[in-house]
Amino acid sequence: MDERGFEKIIEGRFLQTCDIPEETLNVEPFTMVIFGGAGDLSKRKLLPSLYHLYSSNELTDEFSVLAFDKLTLTRDEYLAMTREAVKTFEESSFHEDAWRSFAGHLHYMSGFFEYDENYRKLNSELERLSRSAIRDVKNVIYYMAVPPQVAPPLIEKLRLNNFCKGAFQTRIVMEKPFGRDRNSAQALNKILTNAFDENQIYRIDHYLARDPVQNIIFFRFTNTLFEEVWDRRLVDNVQITVAESIGIEHRGQFYEQAGVVRDMLQNHIMQILGLTAMEPPVGFDADSVRDEKLKIMRSLRPVDSDYIDRFMVRGQYGGGLVGGQPAVGYRAEPNVSSHSTEATFFAGKFYIDNLRWAGIPFFIRTGKRMPAQVTEICIELKRLPLRLFGRTCDILEPNILRLTIQPDEKISLGFGVKYPYSHNQIYSVNMVFSYKEAFKMHLHHPYNRLLIDVIKGDLTLFVREDEIEAMWTVVDPIVKRWEERAPENFPNYEAGTWGPSEAQNLVSREGRTWNTA
């Protein structure tokens, strides 16, 4: 075999070097039905994102959006309300000409989800609005922008009225929360899978649509330097921080039912943990990536009441200052009980019992009313065992790799150098990669990416049924223990601080510190 023939064999699917291609959208005609189309989620996220995609020429001209809600509105009234929402939340890209063109694709239907006659009306509307795609099928997307308790009976109505399969090629988009515990998540999944096939179900976690989150996989598995140290041999600990400077805003009623564990730990943080710790997938297709994340969820060491009491910390913010501005305590927020024991802060230590991570602690913290908004993964490498030149005064800081997801998307690596003109003085510096500086672009809002993926039928960034149940298996014991044992000292941290002192002790008693901020 000559040299050229050998090269052709070597250049398999894992060894190809490619130019960066322009992404082809291949968006076919579709109709999106937004249940709750006049609600807060639709006005703040969905309709502004659809407008952005349309004005950026990322949608076909052959699409319709049908908002279905109980508010009695004419189409003109609905368009006026939507215009204000789009102008508010997409101010930088709002143009009257683009809006008028986009508005031609919007329709409104008022009615209650409980009544069968409204589904007959919905069927007529879909027949009128839907256009056939290339494959001579009509793509219909149902978006559940409704409160959690409304979704199950609504899905049952869709099933009983034959909206799930058959005349249309359908997909359904589900917002979190996916249940309140594992049992309710299983019940919800059963309702969904009785009506739809799993490959029709899109469970949204908007954190997964952030480009820096997706980049965790590429950063790890395309760089020998980092993949070789990404395990128990050289890693001392891993820290994940998801801090928010805001309070609960207008979500008091929801937060009283959910709390920080259900709101953040069970979904966003477990997904980030899965991407950080997983093994290399065989490809970047949906099931290959989700299979590896699932293995991590199932490898997390189970926790009992004693472990939770020792290595899990909960908190609730009181009044204080955030960014120099006064902030009220959680119990003073609208729709919150003045004696509430719901947690707004969580910190804990987890272990992943597999070969890569055996014995390495994963420290996680998340909370409201922190000093800054930051989402960051810190990989702290083990310190060298000896001081430079044997001097006890030399402080060897650990190498820390930081993957910052927000607010400024970047990756940084800390390492030691000699301080100029000093007598062998060690100095810690950072080498920083910034998305904004490197690519000269602002990253899109997560809903833009997620909506395009739903329209294209790409499930990669959506959560599968077994992942949902595995994540609940991890957090259910924590929720149960905290519901059994009410806190005695809430509120226990001031707004504008990094949580209760016990969270600092969680890492400091092991000779470590929180690396974020």
PEWOUR-V803046 format. One line per field, one symbol per residue. phi: phi as a letter, one per 30 degrees, with the letter a starting at -180 (. if undefined). burial: 1 if it has 24 or more other ideal C-beta (glycine too) atoms within 12 Angstrom, else 0. A space follows every 50 residues. Layout:
phi=???
burial=???
This chain:
phi=.ddddddddddddcbdcbdddddcdhddeabcccdidcddddddbddddd dedddciccddcbbccdbadddbdddddddddedddddcbedcdbedddd ddedccbbbclcddcdddddddddddddddcddedhbcdbcccdcbeedd deddddddddciccbjdcccbbccdddcicadddddddddddddcbdedc cccdbdddddeddddeddddccbeecddcdaddbddabbbcbcbddddhc ceddddcciddddbddbeddddedddcdddddacdeddddddddddedcd ddccddddddbbbcabdcdlcbiicdbddedcddicddbecddcbbbacb bccbddceicdccbbaachddbcabaccccdddddbddiiddddccdddb cccccadcdabbbcacbddeicchddbdbbcbccedddchacdddededd ddddddiccecccdeddeddddddceddedddddbddcbddbadejccjd dddddecddcicbdcdi
burial=00000000000000000000000000111111111111101110111111 11111001110011111111000000011011101110110011000110 01101111111010000110011011001110100001111111111101 11011111101011000111111111111111011001101110110101 11111111111111111011100001000111011111111111111100 11011111111111111111111111111010000100111111111111 10100001001111111101010000111111100100011111111111 11000110011111111111111111111110000000000000000111 11111101111111010000000000000000001000000011111111 11111111111111111111111111111011000010011111111111 01100110000111110
